[in-house]
């Protein structure tokens, strides 16, 4: 039987990680993540799995982020009855993250169905509910770092520290085969060197096939010490507060929140930041912080006492507490989820603050193309939030010192131990430009360009032994499941973004028109175009 590798996500885009390995001993998945970003990209979460979930014998989860785990409850609903494996910290984080993802879907669907009812559009259903997510947690088991185990017959696996977030791992596999076992490495997401809270990633062992993330494969970042990173944060917060308004910091509930809290606490202890109130407006972030405390022995930075805390930190649990923050129009720091501004309480804070010239929005993490966060960061003059138009007058700032991903040079250095025996490197988890940048860097470092592949969504690769080494070669000569186009997979600004921008531009044009006659002529021209399109 041919061993095959199927790329069902994170192909030509950063999110949606899902890779299927078919072996004589059965099928397993590495990650089962949710697509994030533009609305067109997120629609991929609703498609049926391009494989039979009941045939999956095991799942290996690299870390807890939703773009690597968020469709696991859907997999269970579709018939998966095997075991999923993760580190203990990842399992504990998912205890909170997956049910929260179900709750978000239920709330979003309820809001959309109210809108659809007014429009006489059909109702839609959530991909899964909070209860579905909770039911799937019983399938997740844990394994320690650096310990080999057998998830399915004929396949050995071990998890190695990836340095990305608490509990993150890259996964090394050995598959029984002739004339020699096939060794595969799945990078998951790799952290940078000297990352706040996390130890540096472990070095991989020699491998035949490697899937390498490329989120920042086309760029390098300035190297900062811990003190320099905290100084940069302190300066941004101080300048934002000096402007007179509040500072809104969109954060992910896992890792980014804890890093920012830890640094703010340090700045306050050292007297480098005034004693201002800091609101953590994310019940999920509060709960995941407890997981960090439970696993604090594994952290690279673990001060005495109670980390991530100071007398001025205020966790808001209820909706009423969150709404009460809106009455504070200056002098506060508000950390709120989600990190890319596409869900959660941060959208309410943005709606309340973006139009205020004295407010500051500080981005401290990756903004996927097409998300609300990306639009604001790229300089949009107006955005739509919850169907309302909001002008962007606030100070928009970015601080890249908290990135959870290795940059180009760090990715090359991590992969270098595999070069000599590596038959194929598949670049995943990146936009086209970042993958091409990493391919060029790997080639300059000594990995032949012919061994580097950029896979397409749902592409199948057969693992073959040729000329003394194992390689992954695109499958030919057999029917494949329907393929999605690269444009669908990697759209930066989809038609939903363009539609929202068109509405904003239309309103501004009508308002600025010299008279009602001009406005009526414009609307008649738009109607003519619409009618022409309907006829064709």
Secondary structure, DSSP 4 states (H G I P E B T S, - for coil): --EEEEE-SSSSSSS---EEEEETTEEEEE--PPP-SSHHHHGGGGSPPSS-GGGEEEEE---S-HHHHTTHHHHHHTT--SEEEE-HHHHHHHHHHHHHHHHHHHHHHHHHHHHHHHHTPPP---SS-HHHHHHHGGGEEE--BT--EEEETTEEEEEEE-SSSTT-EEEEEEE--SSS-EEEEE--SPPPTT-SSSPPPPPPPP-SEEEEE-TBTT-------HHHHHHHHHHHHHHHHHTTS-EEEE--TTTHHHHHHHHHHHHHHTTSS---EEEEE-HHHHHHHHHHHHTGGGSS---SS-TT--TTEEE--SHHHHHHHTT--SSEEEEES-TTSSSSTHHHHHHHHTT-TT-EEEE-S---TTSHHHHHHTT-SEEEETTEEEE--SEEEE-GGG--S-BHHHHHHHHGGGTTT-SEEEEESS-HHHHHHHHHHHHHTT--GGGEE-PPTTEEEEEEEETTEEEEEE--SS--PPPPPHHHHH-SS-HHHHHHHHHHHHHHHHHHSSSHHHHHHHHHHHHHHHHHHHH-
